[in-house]
Amino acid sequence: NLLNLEHLDLSSNESLLHTLDLLDCMNLQGLPSFINEMDRLKFLELNGCLIDMLKQDHRNKNLAVLPYFVVHSDSHDSGSNLFLINDVNRTDLVISRLENVKSVQEARSIKLAGKERMEQMQLNWTKDVERFVEDMEVLGELVPPTTLEELKIDGYNSVRFPEWFVGNIAFHLPNLVLISMSIFPSATACHHLASYLI
């Protein structure tokens, strides 16, 4: 509610700022480089901004950018940054570059099924990129909460799907009204989803 704010200096590395909400800042062209040095900043809210987070320099390994969370991992890291969304419980969440998840335990640890506020979720893998873990194994641990209404999956590369997805999806996701899937090697296992698909 700072409509007349003209200047805000967050460049001090000693800032105690935990969450920076830039909701609906449509004119924001990019993020300042000092964001990467703000060690105490844990959450950056960019919903409604036109910033492509996949193209941003993202060196702050403690920062979760929401709702567009990008999974990062280095070859020398034992795991990815997926743990950063353990405590996130919001109505919408987009998780991109899931090919960077390094273990099934990482995916399990974020406990998506317990995020009861969630209504919309998008899961994205990058097409034709090497994975650390089979897509089906990752998706098997990313069971959405029963409150989910919309599920979008993009770039999924496995031929088979986990049980929660191919079994009785109406049991696991009773509020689901829409599923959108793209870039799949085989959609033959999805015939039971016909009433949800767009």
N, C-alpha and C positions, 0 to 999 in steps of 0.2 A: 504493500500500500504506500510505496514511496514514489508517487506519480511525478513529483517535481524534483526528484533526485537528479542532479547534474553531474556529480563526480563521486565515485566510490573507489578508494584505493585499497586493493587487496594484495598488493605486491609484497608486503612484508612477509617473510618466511616464518615469522613468529605468530602469525594469525592463528587464532583458536577456532576459526570457522570449521564446522563439521559438515554442514550441508549448504550448498549454493543452489538456489532454485531460480532458473532462468526461463521458467515456463512461458511459452508463447512469445519469446523474444525473436520475432520473425526476421528482424533486420540484422541479427547477429551473424556475422560472416565467418567467424572463426573464434577459437579460444586463445587467450593470451598465453604465452609460453610459461609464465610464472605459475600457472595452474599446476604444472608438473612438479614444482618445488613446494607446494603447499601440502606438507606431510600429514597434517591433521585433517585435511579435507577428505571425507569419506564418500560423500554422495554429491553428484552433480546432476541436477534435473534439467533436461533439455527438451522436454516434450513441447512440441509446437515450434521448435527452432528448425531452421533449414540447414543445420550443420551436418555434414556427412561424417559420422564418427569413424567410419572405416578408413577415412583418409587423414584423420587427425594424428598428430604426433602424440603418442600416449605413453609417457615414461613413468607416470606416477602409478606404481603397482598397488597402491592402497586405495585407489579411487574407483568407485563404481559409477559409471555414467548411465543415467536412467532416463527414459525407459528403454533406451537402445544400448543394451549391454553387449560389449564385444569381448569374447573370450581370447585372452592372450597367453602365450607360453613361450619360453625360450628353450633352446635345445639343452641348456645346462640346468634348467629348473626341473624339479621333481614333479611339479604339478602346474596347473594353470591358475588363473586368477578367479575361477568360478566361485570360490569360497566367499568372494566379496558380496555376493547376493544372498548369503545365508539368512540374514536378518531383514531382507527386503520383502515386504508384503504389501503389494499395490494392486490396483485394478487392471493394469496393463503392463506387459513385459515382453520385450523382444530380446532374444539371446542369439547373437550371430557368431559365426566362426566356431561352431561346435566341434569342428574337426580338431581343434586345439585342446580339447579335454583329454587329459593324459591317463585317466583311469575311471573305471566304473564307480569307484568309491567317491570320486569327486562329484560326479553327477548325483549320486545318492545323497551326499552330504547337504545339498541345498534344500532338500525336503520340500519339493514343489507342492506335493499333496497337502501340506500343512498351511499353505499360503491362501487362506480362505477368503481374502478380499479379491482375488484374481478373477477377472471376467474375460479378458482377452490375452492370448499368448501367441507369440510367433517364435518358432525354432528354425534357425537357418544354419545350413552347412554350405561351405563353398564347393562348387562343382569342380570335379577333376583335380582335387588336391589330396595329398596323402593324409591319412588319419592316424592318430595314435590308438584309437579304440574304434571298433566297428560301430557304425551308426545305430544299428539295432540295439546294441548293448547300452549305448548312451540314452536313446529314446526309452528303453525299458526302465531306466531309473528316473526319467523325467515325467513321471505320472502327474498330470495336472490335478488341481483340487476339484472337488465336486461342483464348485461354484462356476467353473469355466463355461462360457457361452460360445466363444469363438476360438478356434485353433487353426493356426496357419503353419504349415511345414514346407520348407523350401530347401532343395539340394540334398535331400535324404538319399543315400547311395546304396543302402542294403536292399536286397531282394525281398527279404522277409521283414515282418513287423513284430514287435513284442506282444505278449498275450493281452495286456490291457487294451491295446489298440485293435487287435483283430478279434478278440473275444466279444463279450457283450459290452460294447462301448457305452450303451445307454445306462448300464449299471454303474460303471466307473464315472461317467460324466452325465448325470441326469439332466443338467441344464444346457447341454450343448445343442446349439441350433445351426452352427456353421463350421465346416471344415474346408480349408483351402490347401491344396497340395500342388506343388510344381517341381519339375525336374526330378522325376522318379524313374529308375531303371525298369520297374515293373509295377503296374497298378493292378495286376490281376488279383492280388490278395485283398483288395479294397472294395469288392463288390457289395459288402454288407454296409458300407458307408454311403451308399448312393443318395439317401434322403438328406444327408448333411452336406454333401459336396457342392462347391460352386465351380 
